[in-house]
Amino acid sequence: MREFPVTYTLPPDVDQRPVAIDGAGTLGRRIAAVYAAGGSDVRIFDVSAGQRQAARDYAGAHISGTQQALGLHPERAGRVEVTDRLQDAVAGAWMIVGFRRRSLRKARILAWI
């Protein structure tokens, strides 16, 4: 079997562009907290108002603890925004992370940009 190396270069303006997360469930809100703890702005999309609010609350409450746990020291914590419009979440994002439940134990990553 031949191996093909995967190469990727971050966009030059990555610090000015948000990360978009499609799904405000358990995994989406935790990933949002990690990116925000590292200083990235995050936009979370979900159709459920309750999930959106829970994701914003969770991320906001766990940014400091995540920074401590991971030894992160950014100049500022990232902002966490939520929306019910996918197009608003992904506009200008440098990376899109999406989840769709395939079973109770698995989530599938849909896209990395």
C-alpha positions in Angstrom: 0.0 0.0 0.0 1.3 3.4 -1.0 1.3 6.2 1.6 0.5 9.7 0.6 1.7 12.4 2.9 -0.9 15.0 3.8 0.3 18.6 3.9 -1.6 21.6 5.1 -0.7 25.2 5.6 -2.8 27.4 7.8 -4.3 30.5 6.2 -2.1 33.6 6.8 -5.0 35.4 8.4 -6.1 32.5 10.8 -5.9 34.8 13.8 -8.5 37.1 12.4 -11.0 34.4 11.3 -13.3 32.3 13.5 -13.7 28.6 13.8 -17.3 27.4 13.0 -18.8 24.4 14.8 -21.9 22.7 13.4 -23.6 21.2 16.5 -23.9 22.6 20.0 -24.1 19.2 21.7 -21.7 17.7 24.2 -18.8 17.4 21.8 -19.4 20.7 20.0 -19.5 22.8 23.1 -16.3 21.2 24.5 -14.4 21.8 21.3 -15.7 25.4 21.3 -14.3 25.9 24.8 -10.9 24.6 23.7 -10.6 26.9 20.7 -11.9 29.9 22.8 -9.4 29.0 25.5 -6.6 29.2 22.9 -7.7 32.6 21.8 -9.8 31.8 18.7 -13.2 33.2 18.2 -15.8 30.5 17.7 -19.3 30.4 16.1 -21.6 27.6 17.0 -24.5 26.6 14.8 -27.5 24.6 16.1 -31.2 24.6 15.3 -32.1 24.2 19.0 -32.2 27.4 21.0 -31.7 25.3 24.2 -28.6 23.6 22.8 -27.2 27.0 21.6 -27.7 28.6 25.0 -26.2 25.5 26.8 -23.2 25.6 24.5 -22.6 29.3 25.1 -22.9 28.8 28.9 -20.7 25.8 29.0 -17.9 27.3 26.9 -18.0 30.5 28.9 -17.8 28.7 32.2 -14.9 26.4 31.1 -12.5 28.7 29.2 -10.4 29.5 32.2 -10.2 25.9 33.4 -9.3 24.7 29.9 -6.5 27.3 29.7 -5.1 26.0 33.0 -5.5 22.4 32.1 -3.8 22.8 28.8 -1.2 25.4 29.8 -2.6 28.0 27.3 -1.7 31.6 27.7 -3.2 33.6 24.8 -3.4 37.4 24.8 -7.1 37.1 25.1 -9.8 34.4 25.3 -11.8 33.9 22.1 -15.4 35.0 21.9 -18.1 32.3 21.6 -21.1 33.2 19.5 -24.1 31.1 18.7 -26.5 31.2 15.7 -29.4 29.3 14.2 -28.2 30.1 10.7 -25.5 27.9 9.3 -24.5 30.4 6.7 -23.8 33.0 9.5 -21.7 30.5 11.4 -19.4 29.5 8.5 -19.0 33.0 6.9 -15.3 33.8 6.9 -14.4 30.8 9.0 -10.9 29.2 8.5 -12.1 25.9 9.8 -15.5 24.2 10.0 -16.1 21.3 12.4 -19.3 19.4 12.1 -20.9 16.5 13.8 -23.7 14.1 13.0 -24.6 11.4 15.3 -24.2 8.0 13.7 -24.8 6.1 16.9 -24.8 6.9 20.6 -21.1 6.3 20.7 -19.8 7.9 17.5 -19.7 11.3 15.9 -18.4 11.9 12.4 -16.3 14.9 11.5 -17.8 16.4 8.4 -15.3 19.0 7.3 -12.0 20.6 8.0 -11.2 23.6 5.9 
